[in-house]
Amino acid sequence: MQPHYHINVFWYPNDECWVADIPDLKACSAFGDTPEEAVAEVRMAMAGWIETARDNGLEIPVPAYRPDPYAIARAA
């Protein structure tokens, strides 16, 4: 069974695209023209990340990242 990792999705104005990243998996991110496309792409990247880690005997992190729902309110 695939672990359930948190996925961040945000607009990146420098490249004018949507970015999706998985904080628990180092350097696991992807982009797309829509948020949905970015998420679909990062899900494929996650599968590859986990497969590569398994093939190389590397530790696969347990999902631990939890966003702070009040961070935006405090930043305002």
mmCIF file of the N, C-alpha and C atoms, coordinates in Angstrom:
data_MODEL
# 
_entry.id   MODEL 
# 
loop_
_atom_site.group_PDB 
_atom_site.id 
_atom_site.type_symbol 
_atom_site.label_atom_id 
_atom_site.label_alt_id 
_atom_site.label_comp_id 
_atom_site.label_asym_id 
_atom_site.label_entity_id 
_atom_site.label_seq_id 
_atom_site.pdbx_PDB_ins_code 
_atom_site.Cartn_x 
_atom_site.Cartn_y 
_atom_site.Cartn_z 
_atom_site.occupancy 
_atom_site.B_iso_or_equiv 
_atom_site.pdbx_formal_charge 
_atom_site.auth_seq_id 
_atom_site.auth_comp_id 
_atom_site.auth_asym_id 
_atom_site.auth_atom_id 
_atom_site.pdbx_PDB_model_num 
ATOM 1   N N  . MET A 1 1  ? 0.849  -1.195 0.000   1.00 0.00 ? 1  MET A N  1 
ATOM 2   C CA . MET A 1 1  ? 0.000  0.000  0.000   1.00 0.00 ? 1  MET A CA 1 
ATOM 3   C C  . MET A 1 1  ? 0.885  1.246  0.000   1.00 0.00 ? 1  MET A C  1 
ATOM 4   N N  . GLN A 1 2  ? 0.519  2.196  -0.817  1.00 0.00 ? 2  GLN A N  1 
ATOM 5   C CA . GLN A 1 2  ? 1.259  3.450  -0.935  1.00 0.00 ? 2  GLN A CA 1 
ATOM 6   C C  . GLN A 1 2  ? 0.977  4.353  0.272   1.00 0.00 ? 2  GLN A C  1 
ATOM 7   N N  . PRO A 1 3  ? 2.015  4.896  0.907   1.00 0.00 ? 3  PRO A N  1 
ATOM 8   C CA . PRO A 1 3  ? 1.789  5.839  2.012   1.00 0.00 ? 3  PRO A CA 1 
ATOM 9   C C  . PRO A 1 3  ? 1.042  7.083  1.520   1.00 0.00 ? 3  PRO A C  1 
ATOM 10  N N  . HIS A 1 4  ? 0.335  7.730  2.426   1.00 0.00 ? 4  HIS A N  1 
ATOM 11  C CA . HIS A 1 4  ? -0.408 8.947  2.093   1.00 0.00 ? 4  HIS A CA 1 
ATOM 12  C C  . HIS A 1 4  ? 0.416  10.161 2.520   1.00 0.00 ? 4  HIS A C  1 
ATOM 13  N N  . TYR A 1 5  ? 1.090  10.763 1.574   1.00 0.00 ? 5  TYR A N  1 
ATOM 14  C CA . TYR A 1 5  ? 1.915  11.937 1.843   1.00 0.00 ? 5  TYR A CA 1 
ATOM 15  C C  . TYR A 1 5  ? 1.137  13.216 1.530   1.00 0.00 ? 5  TYR A C  1 
ATOM 16  N N  . HIS A 1 6  ? 1.439  14.261 2.298   1.00 0.00 ? 6  HIS A N  1 
ATOM 17  C CA . HIS A 1 6  ? 0.856  15.575 2.035   1.00 0.00 ? 6  HIS A CA 1 
ATOM 18  C C  . HIS A 1 6  ? 1.469  16.134 0.748   1.00 0.00 ? 6  HIS A C  1 
ATOM 19  N N  . ILE A 1 7  ? 0.653  16.777 -0.063  1.00 0.00 ? 7  ILE A N  1 
ATOM 20  C CA . ILE A 1 7  ? 1.123  17.418 -1.294  1.00 0.00 ? 7  ILE A CA 1 
ATOM 21  C C  . ILE A 1 7  ? 0.806  18.901 -1.203  1.00 0.00 ? 7  ILE A C  1 
ATOM 22  N N  . ASN A 1 8  ? 1.844  19.724 -1.316  1.00 0.00 ? 8  ASN A N  1 
ATOM 23  C CA . ASN A 1 8  ? 1.661  21.177 -1.405  1.00 0.00 ? 8  ASN A CA 1 
ATOM 24  C C  . ASN A 1 8  ? 1.473  21.534 -2.871  1.00 0.00 ? 8  ASN A C  1 
ATOM 25  N N  . VAL A 1 9  ? 0.554  22.449 -3.150  1.00 0.00 ? 9  VAL A N  1 
ATOM 26  C CA . VAL A 1 9  ? 0.336  22.926 -4.520  1.00 0.00 ? 9  VAL A CA 1 
ATOM 27  C C  . VAL A 1 9  ? 0.322  24.443 -4.479  1.00 0.00 ? 9  VAL A C  1 
ATOM 28  N N  . PHE A 1 10 ? 1.117  25.050 -5.350  1.00 0.00 ? 10 PHE A N  1 
ATOM 29  C CA . PHE A 1 10 ? 1.173  26.516 -5.366  1.00 0.00 ? 10 PHE A CA 1 
ATOM 30  C C  . PHE A 1 10 ? 1.547  27.027 -6.756  1.00 0.00 ? 10 PHE A C  1 
ATOM 31  N N  . TRP A 1 11 ? 1.169  28.261 -7.015  1.00 0.00 ? 11 TRP A N  1 
ATOM 32  C CA . TRP A 1 11 ? 1.500  28.943 -8.266  1.00 0.00 ? 11 TRP A CA 1 
ATOM 33  C C  . TRP A 1 11 ? 2.907  29.505 -8.147  1.00 0.00 ? 11 TRP A C  1 
ATOM 34  N N  . TYR A 1 12 ? 3.734  29.260 -9.158  1.00 0.00 ? 12 TYR A N  1 
ATOM 35  C CA . TYR A 1 12 ? 5.100  29.784 -9.165  1.00 0.00 ? 12 TYR A CA 1 
ATOM 36  C C  . TYR A 1 12 ? 5.219  30.801 -10.297 1.00 0.00 ? 12 TYR A C  1 
ATOM 37  N N  . PRO A 1 13 ? 5.155  32.104 -9.967  1.00 0.00 ? 13 PRO A N  1 
ATOM 38  C CA . PRO A 1 13 ? 5.096  33.133 -11.008 1.00 0.00 ? 13 PRO A CA 1 
ATOM 39  C C  . PRO A 1 13 ? 6.346  33.224 -11.879 1.00 0.00 ? 13 PRO A C  1 
ATOM 40  N N  . ASN A 1 14 ? 7.515  32.892 -11.349 1.00 0.00 ? 14 ASN A N  1 
ATOM 41  C CA . ASN A 1 14 ? 8.743  32.987 -12.159 1.00 0.00 ? 14 ASN A CA 1 
ATOM 42  C C  . ASN A 1 14 ? 8.672  32.100 -13.394 1.00 0.00 ? 14 ASN A C  1 
ATOM 43  N N  . ASP A 1 15 ? 8.111  30.917 -13.248 1.00 0.00 ? 15 ASP A N  1 
ATOM 44  C CA . ASP A 1 15 ? 7.989  29.987 -14.375 1.00 0.00 ? 15 ASP A CA 1 
ATOM 45  C C  . ASP A 1 15 ? 6.567  29.924 -14.928 1.00 0.00 ? 15 ASP A C  1 
ATOM 46  N N  . GLU A 1 16 ? 5.666  30.685 -14.322 1.00 0.00 ? 16 GLU A N  1 
ATOM 47  C CA . GLU A 1 16 ? 4.264  30.721 -14.726 1.00 0.00 ? 16 GLU A CA 1 
ATOM 48  C C  . GLU A 1 16 ? 3.670  29.321 -14.852 1.00 0.00 ? 16 GLU A C  1 
ATOM 49  N N  . CYS A 1 17 ? 3.764  28.575 -13.744 1.00 0.00 ? 17 CYS A N  1 
ATOM 50  C CA . CYS A 1 17 ? 3.198  27.231 -13.720 1.00 0.00 ? 17 CYS A CA 1 
ATOM 51  C C  . CYS A 1 17 ? 2.805  26.874 -12.292 1.00 0.00 ? 17 CYS A C  1 
ATOM 52  N N  . TRP A 1 18 ? 2.035  25.814 -12.169 1.00 0.00 ? 18 TRP A N  1 
ATOM 53  C CA . TRP A 1 18 ? 1.670  25.271 -10.865 1.00 0.00 ? 18 TRP A CA 1 
ATOM 54  C C  . TRP A 1 18 ? 2.723  24.258 -10.456 1.00 0.00 ? 18 TRP A C  1 
ATOM 55  N N  . VAL A 1 19 ? 3.086  24.259 -9.196  1.00 0.00 ? 19 VAL A N  1 
ATOM 56  C CA . VAL A 1 19 ? 4.071  23.327 -8.656  1.00 0.00 ? 19 VAL A CA 1 
ATOM 57  C C  . VAL A 1 19 ? 3.404  22.501 -7.572  1.00 0.00 ? 19 VAL A C  1 
ATOM 58  N N  . ALA A 1 20 ? 3.700  21.214 -7.563  1.00 0.00 ? 20 ALA A N  1 
ATOM 59  C CA . ALA A 1 20 ? 3.264  20.318 -6.496  1.00 0.00 ? 20 ALA A CA 1 
ATOM 60  C C  . ALA A 1 20 ? 4.519  19.683 -5.914  1.00 0.00 ? 20 ALA A C  1 
ATOM 61  N N  . ASP A 1 21 ? 4.617  19.671 -4.598  1.00 0.00 ? 21 ASP A N  1 
ATOM 62  C CA . ASP A 1 21 ? 5.766  19.009 -3.975  1.00 0.00 ? 21 ASP A CA 1 
ATOM 63  C C  . ASP A 1 21 ? 5.314  18.205 -2.766  1.00 0.00 ? 21 ASP A C  1 
ATOM 64  N N  . ILE A 1 22 ? 6.130  17.218 -2.427  1.00 0.00 ? 22 ILE A N  1 
ATOM 65  C CA . ILE A 1 22 ? 5.863  16.347 -1.285  1.00 0.00 ? 22 ILE A CA 1 
ATOM 66  C C  . ILE A 1 22 ? 6.971  16.593 -0.275  1.00 0.00 ? 22 ILE A C  1 
ATOM 67  N N  . PRO A 1 23 ? 6.696  17.361 0.782   1.00 0.00 ? 23 PRO A N  1 
ATOM 68  C CA . PRO A 1 23 ? 7.735  17.746 1.739   1.00 0.00 ? 23 PRO A CA 1 
ATOM 69  C C  . PRO A 1 23 ? 8.470  16.570 2.388   1.00 0.00 ? 23 PRO A C  1 
ATOM 70  N N  . ASP A 1 24 ? 7.798  15.446 2.592   1.00 0.00 ? 24 ASP A N  1 
ATOM 71  C CA . ASP A 1 24 ? 8.435  14.297 3.237   1.00 0.00 ? 24 ASP A CA 1 
ATOM 72  C C  . ASP A 1 24 ? 9.436  13.577 2.341   1.00 0.00 ? 24 ASP A C  1 
ATOM 73  N N  . LEU A 1 25 ? 9.352  13.792 1.024   1.00 0.00 ? 25 LEU A N  1 
ATOM 74  C CA . LEU A 1 25 ? 10.245 13.119 0.091   1.00 0.00 ? 25 LEU A CA 1 
ATOM 75  C C  . LEU A 1 25 ? 11.178 14.155 -0.532  1.00 0.00 ? 25 LEU A C  1 
ATOM 76  N N  . LYS A 1 26 ? 12.421 14.144 -0.117  1.00 0.00 ? 26 LYS A N  1 
ATOM 77  C CA . LYS A 1 26 ? 13.388 15.156 -0.545  1.00 0.00 ? 26 LYS A CA 1 
ATOM 78  C C  . LYS A 1 26 ? 13.444 15.253 -2.075  1.00 0.00 ? 26 LYS A C  1 
ATOM 79  N N  . ALA A 1 27 ? 13.290 16.456 -2.556  1.00 0.00 ? 27 ALA A N  1 
ATOM 80  C CA . ALA A 1 27 ? 13.380 16.789 -3.985  1.00 0.00 ? 27 ALA A CA 1 
ATOM 81  C C  . ALA A 1 27 ? 12.318 16.105 -4.840  1.00 0.00 ? 27 ALA A C  1 
ATOM 82  N N  . CYS A 1 28 ? 11.164 15.795 -4.260  1.00 0.00 ? 28 CYS A N  1 
ATOM 83  C CA . CYS A 1 28 ? 10.084 15.192 -5.038  1.00 0.00 ? 28 CYS A CA 1 
ATOM 84  C C  . CYS A 1 28 ? 9.068  16.279 -5.348  1.00 0.00 ? 28 CYS A C  1 
ATOM 85  N N  . SER A 1 29 ? 9.122  16.772 -6.575  1.00 0.00 ? 29 SER A N  1 
ATOM 86  C CA . SER A 1 29 ? 8.200  17.823 -6.993  1.00 0.00 ? 29 SER A CA 1 
ATOM 87  C C  . SER A 1 29 ? 7.943  17.704 -8.489  1.00 0.00 ? 29 SER A C  1 
ATOM 88  N N  . ALA A 1 30 ? 6.918  18.396 -8.944  1.00 0.00 ? 30 ALA A N  1 
ATOM 89  C CA . ALA A 1 30 ? 6.562  18.392 -10.354 1.00 0.00 ? 30 ALA A CA 1 
ATOM 90  C C  . ALA A 1 30 ? 5.781  19.663 -10.649 1.00 0.00 ? 30 ALA A C  1 
ATOM 91  N N  . PHE A 1 31 ? 5.561  19.936 -11.929 1.00 0.00 ? 31 PHE A N  1 
ATOM 92  C CA . PHE A 1 31 ? 4.827  21.139 -12.304 1.00 0.00 ? 31 PHE A CA 1 
ATOM 93  C C  . PHE A 1 31 ? 3.798  20.807 -13.369 1.00 0.00 ? 31 PHE A C  1 
ATOM 94  N N  . GLY A 1 32 ? 2.878  21.749 -13.573 1.00 0.00 ? 32 GLY A N  1 
ATOM 95  C CA . GLY A 1 32 ? 1.870  21.578 -14.600 1.00 0.00 ? 32 GLY A CA 1 
ATOM 96  C C  . GLY A 1 32 ? 1.205  22.902 -14.926 1.00 0.00 ? 32 GLY A C  1 
ATOM 97  N N  . ASP A 1 33 ? 0.415  22.896 -15.979 1.00 0.00 ? 33 ASP A N  1 
ATOM 98  C CA . ASP A 1 33 ? -0.314 24.099 -16.388 1.00 0.00 ? 33 ASP A CA 1 
ATOM 99  C C  . ASP A 1 33 ? -1.531 24.363 -15.503 1.00 0.00 ? 33 ASP A C  1 
ATOM 100 N N  . THR A 1 34 ? -1.994 23.325 -14.801 1.00 0.00 ? 34 THR A N  1 
ATOM 101 C CA . THR A 1 34 ? -3.119 23.454 -13.873 1.00 0.00 ? 34 THR A CA 1 
ATOM 102 C C  . THR A 1 34 ? -2.721 22.783 -12.557 1.00 0.00 ? 34 THR A C  1 
ATOM 103 N N  . PRO A 1 35 ? -3.407 23.110 -11.460 1.00 0.00 ? 35 PRO A N  1 
ATOM 104 C CA . PRO A 1 35 ? -3.109 22.419 -10.202 1.00 0.00 ? 35 PRO A CA 1 
ATOM 105 C C  . PRO A 1 35 ? -3.307 20.906 -10.322 1.00 0.00 ? 35 PRO A C  1 
ATOM 106 N N  . GLU A 1 36 ? -4.339 20.494 -11.033 1.00 0.00 ? 36 GLU A N  1 
ATOM 107 C CA . GLU A 1 36 ? -4.619 19.070 -11.195 1.00 0.00 ? 36 GLU A CA 1 
ATOM 108 C C  . GLU A 1 36 ? -3.493 18.360 -11.955 1.00 0.00 ? 36 GLU A C  1 
ATOM 109 N N  . GLU A 1 37 ? -2.985 19.018 -12.980 1.00 0.00 ? 37 GLU A N  1 
ATOM 110 C CA . GLU A 1 37 ? -1.883 18.436 -13.754 1.00 0.00 ? 37 GLU A CA 1 
ATOM 111 C C  . GLU A 1 37 ? -0.631 18.314 -12.889 1.00 0.00 ? 37 GLU A C  1 
ATOM 112 N N  . ALA A 1 38 ? -0.347 19.331 -12.085 1.00 0.00 ? 38 ALA A N  1 
ATOM 113 C CA . ALA A 1 38 ? 0.823  19.284 -11.202 1.00 0.00 ? 38 ALA A CA 1 
ATOM 114 C C  . ALA A 1 38 ? 0.700  18.142 -10.201 1.00 0.00 ? 38 ALA A C  1 
ATOM 115 N N  . VAL A 1 39 ? -0.486 17.941 -9.636  1.00 0.00 ? 39 VAL A N  1 
ATOM 116 C CA . VAL A 1 39 ? -0.697 16.849 -8.676  1.00 0.00 ? 39 VAL A CA 1 
ATOM 117 C C  . VAL A 1 39 ? -0.537 15.497 -9.372  1.00 0.00 ? 39 VAL A C  1 
ATOM 118 N N  . ALA A 1 40 ? -1.106 15.338 -10.562 1.00 0.00 ? 40 ALA A N  1 
ATOM 119 C CA . ALA A 1 40 ? -0.967 14.075 -11.294 1.00 0.00 ? 40 ALA A CA 1 
ATOM 120 C C  . ALA A 1 40 ? 0.506  13.787 -11.574 1.00 0.00 ? 40 ALA A C  1 
ATOM 121 N N  . GLU A 1 41 ? 1.245  14.807 -11.956 1.00 0.00 ? 41 GLU A N  1 
ATOM 122 C CA . GLU A 1 41 ? 2.671  14.636 -12.243 1.00 0.00 ? 41 GLU A CA 1 
ATOM 123 C C  . GLU A 1 41 ? 3.468  14.286 -10.986 1.00 0.00 ? 41 GLU A C  1 
ATOM 124 N N  . VAL A 1 42 ? 3.149  14.932 -9.851  1.00 0.00 ? 42 VAL A N  1 
ATOM 125 C CA . VAL A 1 42 ? 3.910  14.644 -8.633  1.00 0.00 ? 42 VAL A CA 1 
ATOM 126 C C  . VAL A 1 42 ? 3.557  13.258 -8.097  1.00 0.00 ? 42 VAL A C  1 
ATOM 127 N N  . ARG A 1 43 ? 2.356  12.770 -8.363  1.00 0.00 ? 43 ARG A N  1 
ATOM 128 C CA . ARG A 1 43 ? 2.018  11.392 -7.963  1.00 0.00 ? 43 ARG A CA 1 
ATOM 129 C C  . ARG A 1 43 ? 2.887  10.393 -8.735  1.00 0.00 ? 43 ARG A C  1 
ATOM 130 N N  . MET A 1 44 ? 3.120  10.653 -10.014 1.00 0.00 ? 44 MET A N  1 
ATOM 131 C CA . MET A 1 44 ? 4.009  9.785  -10.792 1.00 0.00 ? 44 MET A CA 1 
ATOM 132 C C  . MET A 1 44 ? 5.447  9.892  -10.277 1.00 0.00 ? 44 MET A C  1 
ATOM 133 N N  . ALA A 1 45 ? 5.863  11.120 -9.946  1.00 0.00 ? 45 ALA A N  1 
ATOM 134 C CA . ALA A 1 45 ? 7.212  11.323 -9.403  1.00 0.00 ? 45 ALA A CA 1 
ATOM 135 C C  . ALA A 1 45 ? 7.367  10.590 -8.073  1.00 0.00 ? 45 ALA A C  1 
ATOM 136 N N  . MET A 1 46 ? 6.321  10.612 -7.237  1.00 0.00 ? 46 MET A N  1 
ATOM 137 C CA . MET A 1 46 ? 6.363  9.931  -5.955  1.00 0.00 ? 46 MET A CA 1 
ATOM 138 C C  . MET A 1 46 ? 6.529  8.426  -6.150  1.00 0.00 ? 46 MET A C  1 
ATOM 139 N N  . ALA A 1 47 ? 5.792  7.859  -7.081  1.00 0.00 ? 47 ALA A N  1 
ATOM 140 C CA . ALA A 1 47 ? 5.907  6.424  -7.345  1.00 0.00 ? 47 ALA A CA 1 
ATOM 141 C C  . ALA A 1 47 ? 7.336  6.081  -7.769  1.00 0.00 ? 47 ALA A C  1 
ATOM 142 N N  . GLY A 1 48 ? 7.914  6.901  -8.633  1.00 0.00 ? 48 GLY A N  1 
ATOM 143 C CA . GLY A 1 48 ? 9.298  6.686  -9.055  1.00 0.00 ? 48 GLY A CA 1 
ATOM 144 C C  . GLY A 1 48 ? 10.283 6.857  -7.916  1.00 0.00 ? 48 GLY A C  1 
ATOM 145 N N  . TRP A 1 49 ? 10.045 7.855  -7.066  1.00 0.00 ? 49 TRP A N  1 
ATOM 146 C CA . TRP A 1 49 ? 10.916 8.124  -5.916  1.00 0.00 ? 49 TRP A CA 1 
ATOM 147 C C  . TRP A 1 49 ? 10.930 6.912  -4.997  1.00 0.00 ? 49 TRP A C  1 
ATOM 148 N N  . ILE A 1 50 ? 9.739  6.399  -4.674  1.00 0.00 ? 50 ILE A N  1 
ATOM 149 C CA . ILE A 1 50 ? 9.627  5.255  -3.759  1.00 0.00 ? 50 ILE A CA 1 
ATOM 150 C C  . ILE A 1 50 ? 10.234 3.999  -4.384  1.00 0.00 ? 50 ILE A C  1 
ATOM 151 N N  . GLU A 1 51 ? 9.966  3.761  -5.651  1.00 0.00 ? 51 GLU A N  1 
ATOM 152 C CA . GLU A 1 51 ? 10.529 2.591  -6.335  1.00 0.00 ? 51 GLU A CA 1 
ATOM 153 C C  . GLU A 1 51 ? 12.054 2.639  -6.341  1.00 0.00 ? 51 GLU A C  1 
ATOM 154 N N  . THR A 1 52 ? 12.608 3.801  -6.628  1.00 0.00 ? 52 THR A N  1 
ATOM 155 C CA . THR A 1 52 ? 14.066 3.957  -6.649  1.00 0.00 ? 52 THR A CA 1 
ATOM 156 C C  . THR A 1 52 ? 14.656 3.738  -5.262  1.00 0.00 ? 52 THR A C  1 
ATOM 157 N N  . ALA A 1 53 ? 13.997 4.281  -4.237  1.00 0.00 ? 53 ALA A N  1 
ATOM 158 C CA . ALA A 1 53 ? 14.473 4.088  -2.868  1.00 0.00 ? 53 ALA A CA 1 
ATOM 159 C C  . ALA A 1 53 ? 14.460 2.601  -2.505  1.00 0.00 ? 53 ALA A C  1 
ATOM 160 N N  . ARG A 1 54 ? 13.381 1.911  -2.821  1.00 0.00 ? 54 ARG A N  1 
ATOM 161 C CA . ARG A 1 54 ? 13.287 0.468  -2.535  1.00 0.00 ? 54 ARG A CA 1 
ATOM 162 C C  . ARG A 1 54 ? 14.375 -0.304 -3.270  1.00 0.00 ? 54 ARG A C  1 
ATOM 163 N N  . ASP A 1 55 ? 14.542 -0.005 -4.560  1.00 0.00 ? 55 ASP A N  1 
ATOM 164 C CA . ASP A 1 55 ? 15.543 -0.713 -5.368  1.00 0.00 ? 55 ASP A CA 1 
ATOM 165 C C  . ASP A 1 55 ? 16.955 -0.533 -4.835  1.00 0.00 ? 55 ASP A C  1 
ATOM 166 N N  . ASN A 1 56 ? 17.190 0.590  -4.163  1.00 0.00 ? 56 ASN A N  1 
ATOM 167 C CA . ASN A 1 56 ? 18.524 0.894  -3.660  1.00 0.00 ? 56 ASN A CA 1 
ATOM 168 C C  . ASN A 1 56 ? 18.667 0.673  -2.157  1.00 0.00 ? 56 ASN A C  1 
ATOM 169 N N  . GLY A 1 57 ? 17.663 0.065  -1.547  1.00 0.00 ? 57 GLY A N  1 
ATOM 170 C CA . GLY A 1 57 ? 17.723 -0.239 -0.119  1.00 0.00 ? 57 GLY A CA 1 
ATOM 171 C C  . GLY A 1 57 ? 17.714 0.992  0.772   1.00 0.00 ? 57 GLY A C  1 
ATOM 172 N N  . LEU A 1 58 ? 17.150 2.085  0.285   1.00 0.00 ? 58 LEU A N  1 
ATOM 173 C CA . LEU A 1 58 ? 17.105 3.321  1.066   1.00 0.00 ? 58 LEU A CA 1 
ATOM 174 C C  . LEU A 1 58 ? 15.833 3.372  1.904   1.00 0.00 ? 58 LEU A C  1 
ATOM 175 N N  . GLU A 1 59 ? 15.907 4.120  2.974   1.00 0.00 ? 59 GLU A N  1 
ATOM 176 C CA . GLU A 1 59 ? 14.755 4.284  3.855   1.00 0.00 ? 59 GLU A CA 1 
ATOM 177 C C  . GLU A 1 59 ? 13.685 5.127  3.165   1.00 0.00 ? 59 GLU A C  1 
ATOM 178 N N  . ILE A 1 60 ? 12.450 4.679  3.282   1.00 0.00 ? 60 ILE A N  1 
ATOM 179 C CA . ILE A 1 60 ? 11.313 5.438  2.764   1.00 0.00 ? 60 ILE A CA 1 
ATOM 180 C C  . ILE A 1 60 ? 10.666 6.126  3.957   1.00 0.00 ? 60 ILE A C  1 
ATOM 181 N N  . PRO A 1 61 ? 10.662 7.458  3.969   1.00 0.00 ? 61 PRO A N  1 
ATOM 182 C CA . PRO A 1 61 ? 10.132 8.180  5.131   1.00 0.00 ? 61 PRO A CA 1 
ATOM 183 C C  . PRO A 1 61 ? 8.656  7.881  5.399   1.00 0.00 ? 61 PRO A C  1 
ATOM 184 N N  . VAL A 1 62 ? 8.334  7.844  6.663   1.00 0.00 ? 62 VAL A N  1 
ATOM 185 C CA . VAL A 1 62 ? 6.941  7.733  7.088   1.00 0.00 ? 62 VAL A CA 1 
ATOM 186 C C  . VAL A 1 62 ? 6.305  9.111  6.893   1.00 0.00 ? 62 VAL A C  1 
ATOM 187 N N  . PRO A 1 63 ? 5.089  9.177  6.378   1.00 0.00 ? 63 PRO A N  1 
ATOM 188 C CA . PRO A 1 63 ? 4.443  10.487 6.236   1.00 0.00 ? 63 PRO A CA 1 
ATOM 189 C C  . PRO A 1 63 ? 4.371  11.199 7.591   1.00 0.00 ? 63 PRO A C  1 
ATOM 190 N N  . ALA A 1 64 ? 4.940  12.390 7.656   1.00 0.00 ? 64 ALA A N  1 
ATOM 191 C CA . ALA A 1 64 ? 4.980  13.121 8.928   1.00 0.00 ? 64 ALA A CA 1 
ATOM 192 C C  . ALA A 1 64 ? 4.592  14.586 8.782   1.00 0.00 ? 64 ALA A C  1 
ATOM 193 N N  . TYR A 1 65 ? 4.779  15.157 7.594   1.00 0.00 ? 65 TYR A N  1 
ATOM 194 C CA . TYR A 1 65 ? 4.513  16.586 7.397   1.00 0.00 ? 65 TYR A CA 1 
ATOM 195 C C  . TYR A 1 65 ? 3.036  16.886 7.588   1.00 0.00 ? 65 TYR A C  1 
ATOM 196 N N  . ARG A 1 66 ? 2.763  17.918 8.354   1.00 0.00 ? 66 ARG A N  1 
ATOM 197 C CA . ARG A 1 66 ? 1.406  18.413 8.542   1.00 0.00 ? 66 ARG A CA 1 
ATOM 198 C C  . ARG A 1 66 ? 1.448  19.928 8.380   1.00 0.00 ? 66 ARG A C  1 
ATOM 199 N N  . PRO A 1 67 ? 0.657  20.470 7.458   1.00 0.00 ? 67 PRO A N  1 
ATOM 200 C CA . PRO A 1 67 ? 0.661  21.919 7.271   1.00 0.00 ? 67 PRO A CA 1 
ATOM 201 C C  . PRO A 1 67 ? 0.068  22.618 8.492   1.00 0.00 ? 67 PRO A C  1 
ATOM 202 N N  . ASP A 1 68 ? 0.515  23.819 8.718   1.00 0.00 ? 68 ASP A N  1 
ATOM 203 C CA . ASP A 1 68 ? -0.021 24.638 9.799   1.00 0.00 ? 68 ASP A CA 1 
ATOM 204 C C  . ASP A 1 68 ? -1.193 25.435 9.223   1.00 0.00 ? 68 ASP A C  1 
ATOM 205 N N  . PRO A 1 69 ? -2.416 25.086 9.567   1.00 0.00 ? 69 PRO A N  1 
ATOM 206 C CA . PRO A 1 69 ? -3.567 25.762 8.960   1.00 0.00 ? 69 PRO A CA 1 
ATOM 207 C C  . PRO A 1 69 ? -3.689 27.236 9.320   1.00 0.00 ? 69 PRO A C  1 
ATOM 208 N N  . TYR A 1 70 ? -2.946 27.669 10.329  1.00 0.00 ? 70 TYR A N  1 
ATOM 209 C CA . TYR A 1 70 ? -3.042 29.059 10.762  1.00 0.00 ? 70 TYR A CA 1 
ATOM 210 C C  . TYR A 1 70 ? -1.867 29.909 10.280  1.00 0.00 ? 70 TYR A C  1 
ATOM 211 N N  . ALA A 1 71 ? -0.947 29.325 9.540   1.00 0.00 ? 71 ALA A N  1 
ATOM 212 C CA . ALA A 1 71 ? 0.254  30.044 9.095   1.00 0.00 ? 71 ALA A CA 1 
ATOM 213 C C  . ALA A 1 71 ? -0.096 31.246 8.222   1.00 0.00 ? 71 ALA A C  1 
ATOM 214 N N  . ILE A 1 72 ? -1.044 31.112 7.317   1.00 0.00 ? 72 ILE A N  1 
ATOM 215 C CA . ILE A 1 72 ? -1.410 32.214 6.425   1.00 0.00 ? 72 ILE A CA 1 
ATOM 216 C C  . ILE A 1 72 ? -2.019 33.356 7.235   1.00 0.00 ? 72 ILE A C  1 
ATOM 217 N N  . ALA A 1 73 ? -2.869 33.024 8.176   1.00 0.00 ? 73 ALA A N  1 
ATOM 218 C CA . ALA A 1 73 ? -3.501 34.068 8.995   1.00 0.00 ? 73 ALA A CA 1 
ATOM 219 C C  . ALA A 1 73 ? -2.457 34.838 9.796   1.00 0.00 ? 73 ALA A C  1 
ATOM 220 N N  . ARG A 1 74 ? -1.450 34.134 10.327  1.00 0.00 ? 74 ARG A N  1 
ATOM 221 C CA . ARG A 1 74 ? -0.409 34.814 11.102  1.00 0.00 ? 74 ARG A CA 1 
ATOM 222 C C  . ARG A 1 74 ? 0.476  35.674 10.221  1.00 0.00 ? 74 ARG A C  1 
ATOM 223 N N  . ALA A 1 75 ? 0.681  35.276 8.972   1.00 0.00 ? 75 ALA A N  1 
ATOM 224 C CA . ALA A 1 75 ? 1.561  36.009 8.069   1.00 0.00 ? 75 ALA A CA 1 
ATOM 225 C C  . ALA A 1 75 ? 0.913  37.296 7.580   1.00 0.00 ? 75 ALA A C  1 
ATOM 226 N N  . ALA A 1 76 ? -0.397 37.358 7.613   1.00 0.00 ? 76 ALA A N  1 
ATOM 227 C CA . ALA A 1 76 ? -1.116 38.522 7.072   1.00 0.00 ? 76 ALA A CA 1 
ATOM 228 C C  . ALA A 1 76 ? -0.986 39.737 7.946   1.00 0.00 ? 76 ALA A C  1 
# 
